[in-house]
């Protein structure tokens, strides 16, 4: 099936909006002006995405997604189909989905995974705070866990085109912080032992690295045998 071009999408959008305005003038259906604005953003965003399929300009992709995001939020706000308590969750998750869609359309845009993971984690924090009284204390655990999974995902998609081997380090660091915060909540007084434990672990790591480097730099002696 041939993809619809931007002119077709804009034309269809103008027809739909025109029909809605006409029905409103005839008092057949009543439409708020905000809903018409929502449809305008929707068709404008779809047109920009269609342009992106032709030109592959990243700004068209991002602007199109942002326009569709605005359209959805205006529509939800005006129709009240979602409780106000959960609009914040939907907002940050839609932003996360938008960033991930940027990566999905072009895997060279791996950078978009980072804000997507960040916003997805924030969405879970907002949701759990709404439904679980007293969850505020555990919010940092979910936040660091989300960042760890985000960088872990980046590490898993590394290839010859995207050199993402570095992602293992922030993934490990944020996972360590997640365990650290959770342990301090579960076991009172453990904070006093965290700093010296970190020093010991760092010392062991440096010693192992030093031993490994020494073994690589030390070449075995070759016995000189003279057959003459």
Secondary structure, 3 states (H helix, E strand, C coil): CCCCCHHHHHHHHHHHHHHHHHHHHCCCCCCCHHHHHHHHHHHHHHHHHHHHHHHCCHHHHHHHHHHHHHHHHHHHHHHCCCCHHHHHHHHHHHHHHHHHHHHHHCCCCCCHHHHHHHHHHHHHHHHHHHHCCCHHHHHHHHHHHHHHHHHHHHHHCCCCCCCCCCHHHHHHHHHHHHHHHHHHHHCCCCHHHHHHHHHHHHHHHHHHHHHHHHHHHCCCCCCCCCCC
